[in-house]
Amino acid sequence: MQNNRHVVIFARAPCYGRVKRRLAKDIGNLHACYFYRNNLINLMQELRVGNWHTHISLASAQDARHPLFSGMSRLVQNEGDLGSRMRAVLHQFKNQQVIIVGSDIHGVSKSHIEASFSALNQNDLVFGPAFDGGFWLVGRGLMRSPGWRFMQGVRWSTSFALTDTLETVTNGHRVAQVSQLHDIDDGVSFDKFYRRNNLEKGPELSR
C-alpha cells in the first residue's frame, strides 16, 4: 500500500523576509518567519512517518539545500504559478495516489491524511478547504487525470481559490472534501489562532 501513496509538503526554507509575506505585513518578518518555521517543523514531524512516502517540495534548489530538510526526500518545484507547480507534482506521481499539503496550516494530522487517502479510494480528487476560501490539501487518485484545464486561471491567495479550482475540474470527475482548517495569513487570523488554541505568546511572538 505504501508504495502507491505519496504525501508532498509544499514549502519554502524558513528564511527571514521570504515566507508568510501577507502575515508579515501585519506582524513583521521576524514573527512571521518564527511562526512559519515552527509550524513547518511540527508538520514534517507529524507526517514524516506514516503509511505513505513523504516528500518535501521546495520552491528552489537553494531551498532544497537548507539543513532543515536533511534526510528527507526533496523535490524542486517547476516554474510558474502555484497551479502549474502543483499540477507538475501530481503528474510526476501518475498512476499512484498523491496528496499535496501546504506548510502554513496549523493542526494538520496523520488522521487528516488517512481520511484523504480513504476519500481517494472512491473519488478522483480530494480537497481540504480552508476557512478563508482557499485549500490546504489537494489529492489525486490512481486512475484519472483531472484534465488539461485543472488549476488554470485560478485567483490564488484570494477567497475564490477553491471555487475557481473546482470550476477547472472536468465534468464527470468525482470530488471529495475533508476537514476545513484555518489558514493564518494576516494579523487578525494570527491573533484568533492563539486565542482559539489557548496559547500564550512567547516573547518572540509578542506584538
N, C-alpha and C positions, 0 to 999 in steps of 0.2 A: 504493500500500500504506500509506504513512504516514498518509494522511487517515483511515483506518479504525482506526488503532491509537493508543491513548492510555495513558500512564502517569501515575498520580496519586499523588503523595507526600503522605501524611497527616503533618501536622507541627504544632508549636506554635512560636511565636517563642522563641528560647533565652534566656528571662529567668529570673533568679535566683528560686528558690522555686516555679517553675511547671512545671518539666519533670523527668522521671525521679524522681518523688517517692518511689517504693519504694526506688530506689537511694540517694536522698539520705538516707534513714533510717539507712543504714549508713556512707556515706562523706561525708555533708554536702552541703548545697545547692550550695556553690561548686564542688566537684569534680564533682558530678553535672551541673551546668549546663555546665561546661567540656567534659566528655566528650560530652554531647548536642550541643553546638554544633559541635564538631569532626566528629562523626560525620555530622551533618546537612549540613555544608558538603561533606564528601567525597562523600556520596550525591548531592547536587544536581549536583556537578561530573561525577560518573560517568554520571548518567542524563540530563543536560540535552540532550546531543546523541546521537541515535540514529535508527533507522528508525521513529520514532513521535513523537507530540506529547507533551511533558512539561508537567505542571501541578503546582502545589503547592496542597494543600487545607488551609487554616488553620482553627484552632479558633474564631477570632473575627475580626470586621472589624478590630479593633485589631491582632491578629497579622498580618493581611494588609498592614498599613501598615509593617511592620518593614523597614528598609532592606536587610536580608539577602536579601529576596526581590525586590528591584528587578529589573525586566526579565523576570521570569517570568510565565507565565500563572497567575493566582491565583484560587482558588475559596474561598468561605467555607462551612464545614460547617453543616449543618442542626442544629437542636436534637435532643436525645435521646441515647440511649446509643450506644456505638461501632457496634453493628449497624445502628441506624437511620441513622447518618451515612454508613456505607459503602453501604448499600442506596440511599440518595439519589444518591450519586455513580454507582453502577452504572446506575441508571435514567436519569440525566442523559445518559449516553453510549449510550443504547439504539441497537440496530442497528449498533453498532461494537464492536470488541474493546477492552476496557478492563481495565487491571491497576492495583490499588491496592497500594502498598508502604508499610510502616511506616518511620519515620525513625530508629528507635533500634536497628536490627540492623546490626552491623558486617559488612562484606565483601560487600554486595550489588553485583553487577557487571552490565555490559551482557549478558554471556553468560547470566546468570540470567533476565534479561528476555526475551531472544531465545528461550530454551528454553520460557518460559512462553507466549509468543505461539505458538510452534510447537505446544505442547500444546493450545492453544485451537482450532487448525485441525481437531482430531479430537475435541474434548471441549467440553462446555458450561461447565464450571468448572475452574479450576486453583487449587491452594493451594500455598504454600510453608510447610511445617511448621517450627516452632521446637522445639528440644530440650526446652523447658520445658512443652510441651503446647499452646502457642498456635500462631499462624501469623503470618508476616511478610509474606505476599503472598496476595492473592486476586484472581482474574481471571474475567471472564465473556466468553463467545464472542459470535458475531454473532446467532444465531438465537433462542435460547430463554431465556425468563425463568426464574430459579431458583425462582419460586413465592412466594406471599404470606407463607409461614412463614419464609422464608430469614433466618437470623441473629436470630430472635426467641427470647427465653428463654435466651440463651447466658450461661454463667457466665464473664464476661470477667475477664481478669487472674488466671486460675486455670489449673491443669494440665488442665482439662476444656474449654478454649475451642475447640480444633479439633474434638474429638469431638462436643461439643454442636452446633457449627455444621454438621458433616456430617449430623447427625441431622435438621437442618431442611431438607435438600435433598430436593426432591420426587423420588419414585421415577421411574426412567427417565432421569434426567439423568446424563450421563457426566462423571465427575470424575477429574482427573489431579492428581498431586503432583509438585513439582520438589524441588530440593535442600533438605535440612534444615539450618538455620542456628541459631546460638546467640543467644538473647536475653540481654541484660545488664541484669538488674533488681534485683540485690542485691549486697552486698559480696563474697560467695563467687564469683558469676559474673564480677564485675568483676576480681577477682584472677586467676581462671582465664584470662580473656581476655588479660591481659598476659603470663602465663606461656606460654599457647598460641601467641602470636604473637611471642614472644621480644622483647618491647618493654621499654624502660626507662621507668620512671615519672619524668616530669619533676618539678620542684619543685611545680608546680601540682597534681599528682596524688599526691604522697606522702601516706601515711596515718600 
